[in-house]
Amino acid sequence: DGSDASIKILTKLKIVFSIQLPNIPRLYIRKQLLDKKHVLMTLIKFKGKRKIVIGSCCFRIFEPNQFIELIFFAICTTTQGFGYGTYLMSFLKDFANSMKIKYIVTCADNYAITFFLKQGFSRILTNPVSIWFRHIREYEEIELMECMIGSKNSHFFSHLSHILQRSLFIEKFQRLLKS
């Protein structure tokens, strides 16, 4: 929208993606973030009036072909391990499901493969190559991965349910330790 707040967040996103994805040129990151065909989904923590970017994903929707190209996905180093990546991915999957998208396709480097496998992505592409061919740019030293969408269950709400169950368990466990 061009507002000062949006420009500040875009600048922070460029920094997050540049740090977390060091093999990708900064100019390319900037170009993708500013491309109006791309969508940004960002986790922001509010600390008073300050907005702290926790992580984000940048993607492009190919509605006629029913797939999303996940271009960037990154969580700040200081907030990794707290479930923010899973939370963001669950939200992206629910968004894709609401848009009647069948696949999310991404290029994963060696550092990201394990994360994407944990999120339900596969190294084996089941969708026809003709769907994504000429739409997705492949890079050296990456692996093309896909996640099939279409579950009737909400990924986002099932993840929230898991977090609530975990926090209830921790709370009960702490009570047991105190008694």
Backbone as numpy.savetxt, mean C-alpha at the origin, in Angstrom:
# Nx Ny Nz CAx CAy CAz Cx Cy Cz
-5.17 19.03 -5.36 -5.98 20.23 -5.36 -5.13 21.50 -5.36
-3.84 21.38 -5.14 -2.93 22.52 -5.22 -2.85 23.36 -3.96
-3.55 22.95 -2.89 -3.50 23.72 -1.65 -2.13 23.56 -0.99
-1.80 24.50 -0.10 -0.51 24.43 0.62 -0.39 23.13 1.41
-1.50 22.71 2.05 -1.49 21.47 2.84 -1.19 20.26 1.96
-1.79 20.22 0.77 -1.56 19.10 -0.16 -0.12 19.09 -0.67
0.42 20.26 -0.95 1.81 20.36 -1.42 2.76 19.87 -0.34
2.50 20.23 0.92 3.35 19.77 2.03 3.31 18.25 2.17
2.11 17.68 2.05 1.98 16.22 2.15 2.68 15.54 0.98
2.52 16.07 -0.24 3.20 15.51 -1.41 4.72 15.55 -1.22
5.22 16.64 -0.65 6.66 16.77 -0.39 7.11 15.71 0.61
6.32 15.52 1.66 6.64 14.49 2.66 6.59 13.09 2.03
5.61 12.87 1.16 5.50 11.57 0.49 6.71 11.30 -0.38
7.15 12.32 -1.10 8.34 12.17 -1.95 9.54 11.76 -1.10
9.68 12.34 0.07 10.78 12.00 0.97 10.65 10.56 1.46
9.43 10.17 1.89 9.20 8.80 2.37 9.52 7.79 1.28
8.99 8.00 0.08 9.24 7.06 -1.02 10.73 7.05 -1.40
11.38 8.19 -1.39 12.81 8.26 -1.73 13.66 7.48 -0.73
13.32 7.57 0.55 14.08 6.86 1.59 13.80 5.36 1.53
12.51 5.00 1.43 12.13 3.59 1.47 12.39 2.85 0.16
12.48 3.59 -0.93 12.71 2.99 -2.25 13.95 3.63 -2.87
15.14 3.38 -2.29 16.36 4.08 -2.71 16.81 3.79 -4.14
16.36 2.69 -4.72 16.78 2.35 -6.08 15.96 3.07 -7.16
14.93 3.78 -6.74 14.09 4.48 -7.71 14.51 5.95 -7.75
14.80 6.46 -8.93 15.23 7.86 -9.04 14.17 8.83 -8.50
14.64 9.87 -7.80 13.73 10.85 -7.19 12.86 11.56 -8.23
13.43 11.81 -9.39 12.67 12.48 -10.45 11.48 11.61 -10.90
11.72 10.29 -10.99 10.65 9.36 -11.36 9.56 9.35 -10.28
9.98 9.35 -9.01 9.02 9.37 -7.90 8.16 10.63 -8.00
8.81 11.77 -8.17 8.09 13.03 -8.27 7.09 13.01 -9.44
7.54 12.49 -10.57 6.68 12.43 -11.75 5.44 11.58 -11.48
5.62 10.45 -10.80 4.49 9.56 -10.51 3.53 10.19 -9.50
4.07 10.86 -8.49 3.23 11.49 -7.48 2.39 12.63 -8.05
2.91 13.31 -9.06 2.20 14.44 -9.64 1.30 14.07 -10.82
1.39 12.82 -11.25 0.57 12.36 -12.38 -0.90 12.28 -11.94
-1.77 13.00 -12.62 -3.18 13.06 -12.24 -3.92 11.75 -12.49
-3.31 10.83 -13.23 -3.93 9.51 -13.46 -3.72 8.59 -12.26
-2.82 8.99 -11.37 -2.48 8.15 -10.22 -3.24 8.57 -8.97
-3.48 7.59 -8.12 -4.20 7.82 -6.87 -3.21 7.59 -5.72
-3.30 8.44 -4.71 -2.47 8.29 -3.51 -3.37 7.96 -2.34
-2.99 6.95 -1.58 -3.70 6.58 -0.36 -2.65 6.71 0.74
-2.89 7.60 1.70 -1.85 7.96 2.66 -2.33 7.83 4.09
-1.47 7.26 4.95 -1.75 7.20 6.39 -1.08 8.40 7.04
-1.89 9.19 7.74 -1.37 10.39 8.40 -1.73 10.32 9.87
-0.74 10.59 10.71 -0.96 10.64 12.16 -1.01 12.12 12.55
-2.02 12.47 13.31 -2.16 13.86 13.74 -1.59 14.00 15.15
-0.64 14.89 15.29 -0.03 15.19 16.58 -0.23 16.67 16.83
-1.32 17.01 17.53 -1.69 18.41 17.66 -2.11 18.92 16.30
-1.46 19.97 15.84 -1.76 20.51 14.51 -0.84 19.94 13.45
0.18 19.18 13.89 1.13 18.60 12.94 0.56 17.35 12.29
0.87 17.18 11.01 0.49 15.98 10.28 1.76 15.19 10.00
1.80 13.96 10.50 2.97 13.11 10.30 2.59 11.99 9.34
3.29 11.93 8.21 3.03 10.89 7.22 3.66 9.59 7.72
2.83 8.55 7.85 3.29 7.25 8.32 3.66 6.37 7.13
2.88 6.46 6.08 3.12 5.64 4.89 2.11 5.96 3.82
2.32 5.39 2.66 1.43 5.68 1.55 1.59 4.66 0.43
0.61 4.65 -0.44 0.76 3.89 -1.68 0.28 4.76 -2.83
0.90 4.56 -3.96 0.57 5.28 -5.19 0.19 4.21 -6.21
-0.97 4.38 -6.84 -1.41 3.37 -7.79 -2.21 3.99 -8.92
-2.38 3.19 -9.95 -3.16 3.60 -11.11 -4.23 2.55 -11.36
-5.44 3.03 -11.62 -6.57 2.13 -11.84 -6.79 1.96 -13.34
-6.86 0.72 -13.76 -7.20 0.39 -15.15 -8.57 -0.28 -15.12
-9.61 0.55 -15.03 -10.97 0.03 -14.87 -11.42 -0.92 -15.98
-11.20 -0.59 -17.26 -11.66 -1.51 -18.31 -11.01 -2.90 -18.19
-9.76 -2.94 -17.72 -9.04 -4.21 -17.60 -9.19 -4.82 -16.20
-9.87 -4.12 -15.33 -10.17 -4.57 -13.97 -8.92 -4.90 -13.15
-7.91 -4.02 -13.24 -6.75 -4.21 -12.38 -6.18 -2.87 -11.94
-5.43 -2.93 -10.85 -4.72 -1.78 -10.33 -3.23 -2.07 -10.43
-2.48 -1.09 -10.91 -1.02 -1.19 -10.87 -0.57 -0.46 -9.61
-0.02 -1.20 -8.67 0.52 -0.60 -7.46 1.94 -0.14 -7.78
2.13 1.17 -7.84 3.40 1.74 -8.29 4.39 1.84 -7.13
3.95 2.44 -6.03 4.78 2.58 -4.84 3.98 2.16 -3.61
4.66 1.56 -2.66 4.06 1.23 -1.37 5.17 1.35 -0.35
5.00 2.23 0.63 6.07 2.42 1.62 5.50 2.88 2.96
6.12 2.39 4.02 5.82 2.80 5.39 7.13 3.30 5.98
7.07 4.43 6.70 8.28 4.99 7.32 8.97 3.96 8.21
10.26 3.96 8.19 11.06 3.01 8.97 10.66 3.02 10.44
10.45 4.20 11.00 10.16 4.31 12.44 8.81 3.72 12.82
7.91 3.53 11.85 6.59 2.98 12.16 6.38 1.58 11.59
7.43 0.99 11.04 7.31 -0.37 10.52 7.21 -1.35 11.69
6.47 -2.42 11.48 6.34 -3.46 12.50 5.14 -3.25 13.41
4.35 -2.21 13.16 3.17 -1.94 13.98 1.87 -2.26 13.25
1.96 -2.84 12.06 0.78 -3.23 11.32 0.24 -2.18 10.37
0.94 -1.05 10.24 0.46 0.00 9.34 0.45 -0.45 7.88
1.45 -1.23 7.48 1.51 -1.72 6.10 0.34 -2.64 5.79
0.03 -3.53 6.71 -1.11 -4.44 6.54 -2.41 -3.65 6.52
-2.50 -2.66 7.39 -3.68 -1.80 7.47 -3.90 -1.08 6.14
-2.84 -0.47 5.61 -2.94 0.25 4.34 -3.28 -0.70 3.20
-2.64 -1.87 3.18 -2.92 -2.84 2.12 -4.37 -3.33 2.20
-4.88 -3.55 3.40 -6.28 -3.97 3.58 -7.23 -2.92 3.04
-6.91 -1.67 3.32 -7.74 -0.57 2.84 -7.70 -0.51 1.31
-6.51 -0.70 0.72 -6.37 -0.70 -0.74 -7.19 -1.84 -1.36
-7.13 -3.02 -0.75 -7.88 -4.17 -1.27 -9.38 -3.92 -1.21
-9.84 -3.32 -0.12 -11.27 -3.00 -0.01 -11.68 -1.96 -1.04
-10.81 -0.98 -1.25 -11.07 0.03 -2.28 -11.18 -0.65 -3.65
-10.22 -1.53 -3.95 -10.23 -2.25 -5.23 -11.51 -3.07 -5.38
-11.89 -3.75 -4.32 -13.11 -4.57 -4.34 -14.34 -3.70 -4.62
-14.39 -2.51 -4.01 -15.54 -1.61 -4.22 -15.59 -1.10 -5.67
-14.45 -1.08 -6.34 -14.37 -0.62 -7.74 -14.53 -1.78 -8.73
-14.83 -2.98 -8.21 -14.98 -4.18 -9.05 -13.67 -4.55 -9.75
-12.56 -4.28 -9.08 -11.23 -4.61 -9.60 -10.94 -6.07 -9.25
-10.33 -6.80 -10.17 -10.05 -8.22 -9.94 -8.61 -8.49 -9.48
-7.67 -7.61 -9.86 -6.26 -7.86 -9.56 -5.55 -6.58 -9.14
-4.57 -6.74 -8.28 -3.59 -5.69 -8.03 -2.27 -6.27 -8.49
-1.58 -5.55 -9.36 -0.30 -6.01 -9.90 0.78 -5.02 -9.47
1.93 -5.54 -9.06 3.02 -4.67 -8.63 4.36 -5.27 -9.02
5.36 -4.41 -9.07 6.74 -4.83 -9.29 7.44 -4.76 -7.94
7.86 -5.90 -7.43 8.48 -5.95 -6.10 9.97 -6.21 -6.21
10.75 -5.43 -5.47 12.18 -5.71 -5.41 12.43 -6.76 -4.31
13.67 -7.18 -4.17 14.00 -8.24 -3.20 13.59 -7.91 -1.77
13.58 -6.63 -1.41 13.23 -6.24 -0.05 11.73 -6.31 0.20
10.93 -6.23 -0.85 9.47 -6.15 -0.69 8.75 -7.47 -0.93
9.41 -8.44 -1.53 8.74 -9.70 -1.89 8.09 -10.36 -0.68
8.81 -10.47 0.43 8.27 -11.12 1.63 7.02 -10.41 2.12
7.07 -9.08 2.15 5.90 -8.31 2.59 4.70 -8.61 1.69
4.90 -8.55 0.38 3.78 -8.77 -0.53 3.24 -10.20 -0.44
4.12 -11.18 -0.24 3.65 -12.55 -0.05 2.76 -12.65 1.19
3.15 -11.97 2.28 2.35 -11.97 3.51 1.00 -11.30 3.30
0.92 -10.40 2.34 -0.31 -9.66 2.07 -1.21 -10.37 1.05
-0.83 -11.58 0.65 -1.67 -12.35 -0.26 -1.31 -12.24 -1.72
-0.16 -11.62 -2.01 0.30 -11.54 -3.40 0.97 -12.86 -3.77
1.05 -13.11 -5.06 1.65 -14.34 -5.57 2.68 -14.00 -6.63
3.69 -14.85 -6.71 4.69 -14.71 -7.77 4.19 -15.28 -9.08
3.14 -16.06 -9.00 2.55 -16.69 -10.19 1.39 -15.82 -10.65
1.51 -15.29 -11.86 0.46 -14.44 -12.40 -0.62 -15.29 -13.03
-1.86 -15.10 -12.55 -2.97 -15.89 -13.07 -3.79 -15.12 -14.09
-3.66 -13.79 -14.06 -4.44 -13.02 -15.03 -3.73 -13.05 -16.39
-4.50 -12.98 -17.46 -3.90 -13.02 -18.79 -2.93 -11.85 -19.01
-1.79 -12.13 -19.62 -0.78 -11.11 -19.89 -1.38 -9.97 -20.70
-2.32 -10.28 -21.57 -2.93 -9.25 -22.42 -3.62 -8.16 -21.61
-4.02 -8.47 -20.37 -4.70 -7.48 -19.53 -3.74 -6.37 -19.10
-2.54 -6.74 -18.70 -1.61 -5.72 -18.18 -0.47 -5.38 -19.12
-0.25 -6.19 -20.16 0.83 -5.93 -21.10 0.66 -4.55 -21.73
1.72 -3.81 -21.86 1.78 -2.44 -22.40 1.22 -1.39 -21.44
0.72 -1.81 -20.29 0.26 -0.85 -19.28 1.29 -0.72 -18.16
1.95 -1.83 -17.85 2.88 -1.85 -16.72 4.30 -1.86 -17.23
5.10 -0.99 -16.66 6.51 -0.91 -17.01 7.27 -1.87 -16.10
8.01 -2.79 -16.69 8.80 -3.72 -15.90 10.22 -3.18 -15.76
10.84 -3.51 -14.65 12.17 -3.02 -14.33 13.12 -4.19 -14.12
14.41 -3.88 -14.15 15.40 -4.90 -13.87 15.40 -5.20 -12.38
15.76 -6.41 -12.04 15.90 -6.86 -10.65 14.62 -6.69 -9.84
13.48 -6.90 -10.45 12.20 -6.89 -9.74 11.44 -8.16 -10.10
10.42 -8.40 -9.34 9.55 -9.52 -9.63 8.12 -9.02 -9.75
7.48 -9.37 -10.83 6.09 -8.99 -11.04 5.23 -9.89 -10.16
4.35 -9.29 -9.36 3.51 -10.05 -8.45 2.07 -9.57 -8.59
1.14 -10.43 -8.22 -0.27 -10.04 -8.28 -1.02 -10.52 -7.04
-2.11 -9.82 -6.77 -3.02 -10.22 -5.70 -4.41 -10.25 -6.31
-5.08 -11.35 -6.14 -6.42 -11.49 -6.67 -7.41 -10.87 -5.68
-8.30 -10.05 -6.17 -9.31 -9.39 -5.35 -10.66 -10.03 -5.67
-11.59 -9.89 -4.78 -12.91 -10.42 -5.07 -13.55 -11.07 -3.88
-12.84 -11.04 -2.76 -13.41 -11.59 -1.55 -14.61 -10.77 -1.13
-15.64 -11.45 -0.67 -16.82 -10.74 -0.18 -16.56 -10.15 1.21
-15.53 -10.64 1.87 -15.19 -10.13 3.20 -14.38 -8.85 3.06
-14.58 -7.96 4.00 -13.83 -6.72 4.02 -12.45 -6.96 4.62
-11.40 -6.72 3.84 -10.03 -6.89 4.32 -9.74 -5.91 5.44
-10.22 -4.69 5.28 -9.97 -3.62 6.23 -10.60 -3.96 7.58
-11.88 -4.36 7.57 -12.56 -4.63 8.82 -12.09 -5.93 9.46
-11.68 -6.91 8.67 -11.13 -8.13 9.27 -9.80 -7.82 9.94
-9.01 -6.89 9.35 -7.75 -6.47 9.97 -8.03 -5.72 11.28
-9.03 -4.84 11.27 -9.40 -4.12 12.50 -9.86 -5.09 13.57
-10.62 -6.09 13.17 -11.08 -7.11 14.11 -9.89 -7.84 14.74
-8.90 -8.17 13.92 -7.68 -8.83 14.42 -6.95 -7.94 15.43
-6.86 -6.64 15.13 -6.19 -5.70 16.05 -6.95 -5.63 17.37
-8.29 -5.56 17.30 -9.09 -5.50 18.53 -8.93 -6.77 19.36
-8.96 -7.93 18.69 -8.78 -9.19 19.40 -7.41 -9.24 20.06
-6.40 -8.79 19.35 -5.03 -8.79 19.89 -4.92 -7.86 21.10
-5.52 -6.66 21.01 -5.43 -5.73 22.13 -6.22 -6.23 23.33
-7.37 -6.90 23.11 -8.12 -7.50 24.21 -7.32 -8.61 24.87
-6.63 -9.41 24.05 -5.79 -10.49 24.59 -4.68 -9.90 25.46
-4.02 -8.86 24.96 -2.92 -8.23 25.70 -3.45 -7.65 27.02
-4.62 -7.02 26.94 -5.22 -6.43 28.14 -5.51 -7.50 29.19
-6.11 -8.63 28.77 -6.41 -9.74 29.69 -5.12 -10.34 30.25
-4.14 -10.49 29.39 -2.85 -11.04 29.82 -2.20 -10.15 30.86
-2.26 -8.84 30.67 -1.69 -7.90 31.63 -2.42 -7.96 32.95
-3.75 -8.15 32.91 -4.52 -8.30 34.15 -4.09 -9.54 34.90
-3.88 -10.64 34.16 -3.44 -11.88 34.78 -2.09 -11.73 35.46
-1.19 -11.00 34.81 0.13 -10.78 35.39 0.07 -9.96 36.67
-0.85 -9.01 36.72 -0.99 -8.16 37.90 -1.62 -8.90 39.08
-2.46 -9.90 38.81 -3.14 -10.61 39.90 -2.33 -11.75 40.46
